[in-house]
Amino acid sequence: MNEITEKIRQIEREQERRSEHDHLARYNTGKKRHKKQIAFHKCKKRNRWVFGGNRSGKTECGAAESVYLARGNHPYRKNRPDLFGWVVSLSAQVQRDVAQKKILHYLRPDWIADIVMTSGRKDSPETGVIDQIVVKNVFGGTSVIGFKSCDQGREKFQGSSLDFVWFDEEPPREIYEECVMRVLDREGDIFGTMTPLKGLTFVYEEIYLNRGNNPEVWYEFMEWADNPFLSKREIARLEQSLDETTLQARKLGRFCTREGLVYPEFDESVHVIEPFSVPTEWQDTISIDPGLKNPLSAHWYATDFDGNVYVVAEHYRAGEDVDFHARALHEISDRLGWKRDGRGRLSALIDPAAGQRTLASAKSVSELFYERGILVNPRVNKDVFSGIAQVKSYLNVANGLPNLYIFSCCTCLIREFKGYFWGSGESPEKRDDHAMDELRYYLMSRPRPASLHEEESPVKRDKERRIRRLRQGGRRPSGGG
């Protein structure tokens, strides 16, 4: 009996010893992670990024994600055995002090099959620089987490086939591109966690603006306020010691661009919403900025009973003729159940330049659209400055809520908002502004709130019909029904 009791105590002591080192289990319970970290882990996209301020929790979720994948116990993904991934830091010293330290924090000692050192002793790996950690996975095999630093140069990143790469902070473009090729044949994952201190780099263009419209790109901003474990007193102290531009990056994880943005008021977390079925009463019109070689931008606009504007769909395409665009406008309208007139025609606003005829065509773009069942109205206000002021008034959240909401499927409009800058003079740059133009056309048309029409009952319609008939015959109706 005493032997059994002692055996039980030994097991309990071993469980306690392991739980002391099982930081990943405590992270899994939610006690050491916040909502945005969970959103990162749940996302199924293959190119995920967290733009976070210092101490916002971004590195924690990058390290935990790497261990999840290596162990084969990811809580939100289909797990695979025997993976090979890289953790990429800016330098060997940064690797040792940040990413490597975090990986070791989340790897329980009994999960480690072997450690290969670049420098230092494997019995105290935290004091040296690790080359690889061989991790026991739940499938009974092993996975490998390799460590790389950007200062090694591009050549050191060639040759391997990888299942995942975690960038701890922003890498040089050539390193990023090489790592994208490394995960290609295994259909692996790229994920990065960074504080955007370098300005408008390729990450801003390819990930934040997503100019290539890569459907696998996803990102999230993390800020100090998202981390419930940060001291409010420490946050207040840091806020007083940093200038506004530095705060944008180090507190909010924002790219330092808002000074030159035409619409710094635009905030994806506020103005972008998930699509829903728009009532017919809200549906207003389409607005078009035409283009042949340049993109044609068209969006569908709705206005609710309170005057809030919703951008519910988009068509954005370059290098196509009017026939192509007209078909697309009709197809999207059919899918939306968009309202038409009695002859099945759509209504739209359009740039006045579309009404001009050229030597190359006997008909204007407006006339060509009209012939294809789209009644375009070129009488729009094109004044740029008053239009920008109007857009800003709809973006304004001073009263707690804006008056402009954009469905998340309108990716080109969202991208233009984020990359619409003032030029060297008094006007915005004439670059990627087609959606910005037709948005102004619509908002300058002074959209009115939708009217709430009470549905007439069959009895009421029948009564009115009989009254009209009697009046036409010169008699009064008898009775009240």
Secondary structure, DSSP 4 states (H G I P E B T S, - for coil): -HHHHHHHHHHHHHHHHHHHH-HHHHHHTTTT--HHHHHHHH---SEEEEEE-TTSSHHHHHHHHHHHHHHT--SSS---SS-EEEEEESSHHHIIIIIHHHHHHHS-GGGEEEEEEEES-TTSGGGSEEEEEEEE-TTSSEEEEEEEEGGG-GGGG-S---SEEEEESPPPHHHHHHHHHHTTTTT-EEEEEE---S-S-HHIIIIIS-TT--TTEEEEEE-GGG-TTS-HHHHHHHHHHS-HHHHHHHTT---TTTTTBS-TT--HHHHEE---PPPGGGEEEEEEE--SSSPEEEEEEEE-TT--EEEEEEEEESS--HHHHHHHHHHHHHHHT----TTS-EEEEE-GGGG--BTTBSS-HHHHHHHTTEEEE------HHHHHHHHHHHH--TTSS-SEEEETT-HHHHHHHHT-BB-SSSSB-SSS-HHHHHHHHHHTT-PPPPP-PPPPPHHHHHHHHHHHHHHHTT-PPPS--
